């Protein structure tokens, strides 16, 4: 990492409207996701799906890199989207480690297993880009962020949106 500095001349600007606070009305463009998957194709698909919806995405090819990114940017991350089965540490363990520092962090686990039983929200593989975006929105906006969802809760969320 390199550091540099610039000398800037700052002059007051009169009669300039004050900008709205950055989080006044949260949109995807103001959100950051960390996406973790040891499968390069799925990491790319998931990341690009979020980016096309306006998200800033930090990509990690495994839990080790995800932890490094979280240590650098943890307060800026709005949601963790992680594969469940990865070498070294599974997605549940990774999410639990993030939650020790950010108990309110919304988490979405991706899994091909229908036998997933965890305290974090799940999206079953395979999924479409639209399904991913919808599930991330549900995790963030339902008021139940980071808590498990049943298919009934997902259906209820769909009805609330319409």
Protein Blocks (a to p, Z undefined) as FASTA:
>chain_A
ZZddddddddddehiacdddfklpgcfklpccddddfblklmmmmmmmmmmnopacdddf
bfklmmmmmmmmmmmpmbdcddfbdghiafklmmmmmmmmmmmlccddddfbfkbccfbd
cddddddfklmmmmmmmmmmnopghiacdfklmmmmmmmmZZ
